[in-house]
């Protein structure tokens, strides 16, 4: 059988692409390794829940506050007004998305991608079957590479796919305690402290009965496990039972090209779509899967291989500006503990809080009162030029 599309990878990006294509009537094979759980805080905003029809039973917690913690231990609590951020556990969420794709008509295969072969009979994805250990072949017209930050598909097929920069994320899933003086099961803690991460941040994200505690860094030589252990101590969670330990690369910015101009298009982490500053990936991965499916469907309908470029064009049209602003914020404030201290101080501003969370919840930069924008801009300048103390809010 020749499939219209083979999707390599069954995470949020791949499962979304497979489901969308199957629901549109295309024949789809979805190849996934299974058994791998990506380290992830698990936060999903309301827009993801509504855009991708996520049922309430997939949410292990609903968070109503975010706490930003500075290197000196100062913190600011930012309420999530008029809503909540949903939390998912990837060990359950990813299989749910794959099952939904299969229900829509995608044909699942379990194995490890090996290579792509092209001959007179067409394009073939060669994979190592998990059950038999033997190489098998899936024939298709289009391939969607959704196989993670160090994508084998991207490395083999897309210019620049072998050079994508990334940080390493590590977390531990632990049994969560009841609410304590430090830990709150309805609050996400984000820790900006060079002792935990010299270039990113640490997190404590509640998952109902469990909790994700972790950090990320792109700096060589950082002991991720030791940093996470220190974070657990600081959060009063050192005595909690550890359920899982997971690590994986997280891409730093989108690739310049997402397709090979022939028969391959990338999605999700394989295309580098993780938000700067926040490291948020699930929403952007699912959007990446959706635009990859759109590009594949357009190419199948038109026969024009250049239509594969639609995936990146559609994604960037909506999200390029948000990524640009987040990148500028990360470059400005993550470079030292002094800057991190100033960033947390800036977060005390009510206008900053409102603009930040409106953008996060709705995934777009929102208009605000001109004076609010002016005030925020002036405060940024004051902090970045050291005109004010980092302890001043």
C-alpha positions in Angstrom: 0.0 0.0 0.0 1.1 3.5 -0.7 0.0 6.1 1.9 -0.6 9.7 1.1 1.5 10.7 4.1 3.8 9.0 6.6 4.2 10.9 9.8 7.4 10.1 11.7 6.8 10.8 15.4 3.7 10.5 17.5 4.1 13.3 20.0 1.8 16.4 20.0 3.0 17.6 16.6 3.0 14.2 14.8 -0.3 13.0 16.3 -2.0 16.3 15.4 -0.8 16.2 11.8 -1.9 12.5 11.5 -5.3 13.2 13.0 -5.9 16.3 10.8 -4.9 14.5 7.6 -6.9 11.4 8.4 -10.0 13.4 9.2 -9.7 15.1 5.8 -9.8 11.8 4.1 -6.1 11.2 3.4 -4.4 7.8 4.0 -1.9 8.3 6.8 0.6 6.1 8.5 1.9 7.2 12.0 5.3 5.8 13.0 6.2 6.2 16.7 8.8 4.6 19.0 6.5 4.6 22.0 7.7 4.1 25.5 9.4 7.5 25.6 8.2 10.3 27.8 9.5 13.8 27.0 10.4 15.9 30.0 7.9 18.7 30.1 6.3 21.0 32.6 2.9 20.1 31.0 1.3 23.6 30.9 -1.3 24.1 28.2 -3.1 27.5 27.7 -6.9 27.9 27.2 -6.3 28.5 23.5 -4.8 25.0 23.0 -7.7 23.5 25.0 -10.2 25.1 22.7 -8.4 24.9 19.4 -7.6 21.2 19.8 -10.6 20.1 21.7 -8.8 18.8 24.8 -11.3 17.2 27.2 -11.3 18.1 30.9 -10.3 14.6 32.0 -6.9 15.1 30.4 -6.1 18.0 32.8 -4.4 16.7 35.9 -4.4 20.2 37.5 -5.7 23.7 36.9 -3.3 26.4 37.9 -4.6 29.9 38.8 -1.3 31.6 39.8 2.3 31.9 38.5 5.0 32.7 41.0 8.2 34.3 39.6 11.2 33.8 42.0 14.4 35.8 41.8 18.0 34.8 42.6 17.7 36.3 46.1 14.4 34.5 46.8 12.2 37.5 46.2 9.0 36.5 44.4 5.9 38.0 42.8 2.7 36.1 42.4 0.8 36.7 39.2 -2.9 35.7 39.3 -4.4 34.2 36.2 -7.6 36.3 36.1 -10.7 34.9 34.5 -9.3 31.5 33.7 -6.7 28.9 34.4 -3.7 27.2 32.8 -4.3 23.5 32.3 -1.6 20.9 33.3 -1.1 17.6 31.5 1.2 14.7 32.2 2.9 13.7 28.9 2.9 10.0 29.8 -0.9 10.1 29.4 -1.4 13.1 27.1 0.7 11.9 24.2 -1.0 8.4 24.0 -4.3 10.2 24.2 -3.4 12.2 21.1 -2.1 9.2 19.3 -5.3 7.2 20.1 -7.4 10.1 18.7 -5.4 10.1 15.5 -5.9 6.3 15.1 -9.6 6.8 15.8 -9.7 9.3 13.0 -8.2 6.8 10.6 -4.4 7.0 10.9 -2.7 3.6 10.8 -0.2 3.2 13.7 3.2 1.6 13.4 5.6 1.1 16.3 9.3 1.3 15.5 12.3 3.5 14.9 12.9 5.6 11.8 16.0 4.5 9.9 16.1 6.3 6.6 14.2 7.4 3.5 14.7 5.6 0.2 13.5 6.8 -3.2 13.3 4.6 -6.3 11.2 4.1 -9.4 8.3 2.9 -7.2 8.2 6.0 -5.1 9.3 7.2 -1.7 9.7 4.8 1.2 10.3 5.3 4.9 12.4 2.5 6.3 11.9 1.7 10.0 13.0 -0.9 12.5 9.9 -2.7 13.7 9.8 -2.8 17.5 8.1 -6.3 17.7 10.3 -8.1 15.2 13.5 -6.1 15.2 13.4 -6.3 11.4 13.5 -3.4 8.9 10.2 -2.6 7.3 9.1 -0.2 4.6 6.2 2.3 4.4 5.6 3.8 0.9 4.1 7.3 0.6 4.0 10.5 -1.3 4.8 12.9 1.5 6.7 12.6 4.8 6.1 14.7 7.9 9.1 14.7 10.2 7.9 15.2 13.7 10.6 13.2 15.5 11.9 15.7 18.0 14.6 18.3 18.5 17.5 16.2 17.1 15.3 14.9 14.3 16.8 12.2 12.1 14.4 13.2 9.3 15.5 16.9 9.5 19.2 15.9 9.7 19.0 13.8 6.6 16.6 15.8 4.5 16.3 19.5 5.3 19.1 22.1 4.9 20.3 23.2 8.3 18.4 20.4 10.0 21.7 19.1 11.4 22.7 22.4 13.1 19.7 23.3 15.2 20.8 24.7 18.6 19.1 23.4 21.7 19.2 23.3 25.5 18.9 20.2 27.6 15.9 19.9 29.8 15.7 17.6 32.8 12.9 17.0 35.3 11.8 14.6 38.0 8.2 13.6 38.5 7.6 13.3 42.2 4.7 12.5 44.5 3.2 15.8 45.4 2.6 16.8 49.0 -0.5 18.6 50.2 -0.3 22.4 50.2 2.6 23.6 52.4 4.1 27.0 53.2 6.2 26.7 50.1 4.3 24.3 47.7 0.9 25.1 46.3 -0.9 22.6 44.0 -2.7 25.4 42.2 0.5 27.5 41.5 3.3 27.2 39.0 6.7 28.3 40.3 9.3 29.6 37.8 12.8 30.1 39.4 15.2 32.5 37.8 18.4 31.7 39.6 21.9 31.2 38.0 22.6 28.6 40.7 19.8 26.4 39.3 20.2 27.4 35.6 22.8 29.8 34.3 20.9 30.6 31.1 17.3 29.5 31.5 15.2 28.7 34.5 13.9 26.1 36.9 10.3 25.1 37.5 8.0 23.5 39.9 4.7 22.6 38.1 1.9 20.8 39.9 0.3 17.7 38.2 -2.4 16.9 40.7 -1.1 13.8 42.6 2.3 14.4 41.2 4.6 17.3 40.4 7.2 18.2 37.8 10.4 19.7 39.1 13.2 20.5 36.7 15.4 22.9 34.8 17.0 23.5 31.4 20.4 24.8 30.2 22.5 25.1 27.1 25.7 25.5 29.1 28.1 22.6 29.0 29.2 21.1 32.3 26.1 21.9 34.3 25.0 19.0 36.5 21.3 18.9 35.7 20.5 16.3 38.4 22.4 18.2 41.1 20.6 21.4 40.1 17.3 19.7 40.2 18.1 18.2 43.6 19.0 21.7 44.9 15.7 23.0 43.5 13.8 20.3 45.3 15.4 21.3 48.6 14.6 25.0 48.0 11.0 24.0 47.3 10.7 21.8 50.3 10.2 18.7 48.1 13.4 16.8 48.8 11.6 14.1 50.8 9.0 13.3 48.2 9.1 10.0 46.4 10.6 10.2 42.8 8.3 8.5 40.2 10.2 9.3 37.0 13.4 11.0 35.8 13.5 12.3 32.2 15.8 14.4 30.0 15.7 15.6 26.4 16.9 18.4 24.1 14.7 21.5 23.6 15.3 23.5 20.4 16.1 27.2 20.7 14.6 28.7 17.6 12.8 27.7 14.4 14.8 26.5 11.5 15.0 28.7 8.4 13.6 25.9 6.2 11.1 23.3 7.2 10.9 21.3 3.9 13.2 19.8 1.3 11.3 21.1 -1.6 10.5 17.6 -2.7 8.6 15.3 -0.3 9.5 16.1 3.3 8.2 18.8 5.7 9.0 19.2 9.4 6.7 19.8 12.4 7.1 20.6 16.1 10.5 20.3 17.8 12.0 19.0 14.6 11.3 22.4 13.1 12.5 24.2 16.2 9.2 25.6 17.3 9.6 26.1 21.0 8.9 29.6 22.4 12.0 31.6 23.5 12.1 32.7 27.2 9.2 30.5 28.3 10.3 27.2 26.6 6.7 26.5 25.9 6.4 23.7 23.4 3.1 21.8 23.5 0.9 24.5 21.9 3.4 25.4 19.3 4.1 21.7 18.5 0.4 21.1 17.9 0.1 24.2 15.7 3.2 23.0 13.9 1.6 19.7 13.3 -1.5 21.4 12.0 0.3 23.6 9.5 2.4 20.7 8.3 -0.8 18.8 7.6 -2.2 21.8 5.8 1.0 22.0 3.6 1.0 18.3 2.9 -2.7 18.3 1.9 -2.1 21.3 -0.4 0.8 19.6 -2.0 -1.1 16.4 -2.5 -4.0 18.3 -4.1 -1.9 20.6 -6.4 1.2 18.4 -7.1 3.3 21.5 -6.5 6.2 20.6 -4.2 6.7 24.3 -3.3 3.4 24.1 -1.4 5.3 22.4 1.4 6.6 25.8 2.2 3.1 26.7 3.5 3.9 25.1 6.8 6.5 27.6 7.8 4.7 30.5 6.2 1.5 29.9 8.0 3.2 29.4 11.4 5.4 32.5 11.1 2.5 34.7 9.9 0.8 34.2 13.2 3.6 33.6 15.7 6.8 35.3 14.4 6.3 38.5 16.3 5.6 36.7 19.6 8.8 34.7 19.1 10.7 37.8 18.3 9.6 39.6 21.5 10.2 36.6 23.7 13.7 36.2 22.2 14.5 39.8 23.0 13.3 39.4 26.5 15.4 36.3 27.0 18.5 37.9 25.6 18.0 41.0 27.8 17.2 39.3 31.1 18.6 35.8 31.3 22.3 36.7 31.0 23.1 37.3 34.7 21.6 37.1 38.1 21.5 40.9 38.3 19.3 40.9 35.1 17.1 38.1 36.5 16.6 40.1 39.7 15.5 43.1 37.6 13.2 40.9 35.5 11.3 39.6 38.6 11.2 43.2 39.9 9.6 44.3 36.6 7.0 41.5 36.9 5.5 43.3 39.9 4.0 45.8 37.4 0.3 45.1 36.9 0.4 46.2 33.3 3.3 43.8 32.6 1.3 41.0 34.3 -1.8 41.6 32.3 0.0 41.9 29.0 2.1 38.8 29.6 -0.7 36.6 30.6 -3.1 37.8 27.9 -0.4 37.0 25.3 0.2 33.6 26.9 -3.4 32.6 27.2 -4.4 33.8 23.7 -1.1 33.4 21.8 -0.9 36.8 20.3 0.4 40.2 21.3 -2.5 42.2 22.5 -3.3 45.9 22.3 -3.3 47.9 25.5 -3.6 51.4 26.7 -0.8 53.5 25.0 0.3 54.8 28.4 0.7 51.3 29.7 3.0 50.4 26.8 4.9 53.6 27.4 5.3 52.9 31.1 6.5 49.4 30.5 9.0 50.6 27.9 10.4 53.2 30.3 10.7 50.6 33.1 12.6 48.3 30.8 15.0 51.0 29.9 15.5 52.0 33.5 16.3 48.4 34.5 18.5 47.6 31.6 20.5 50.8 32.0 20.7 50.4 35.8 18.9 53.7 36.4 16.9 52.0 39.2 17.7 49.3 41.8 16.8 45.7 40.9 15.0 45.7 44.3 12.7 48.5 43.2 9.3 47.3 41.8 
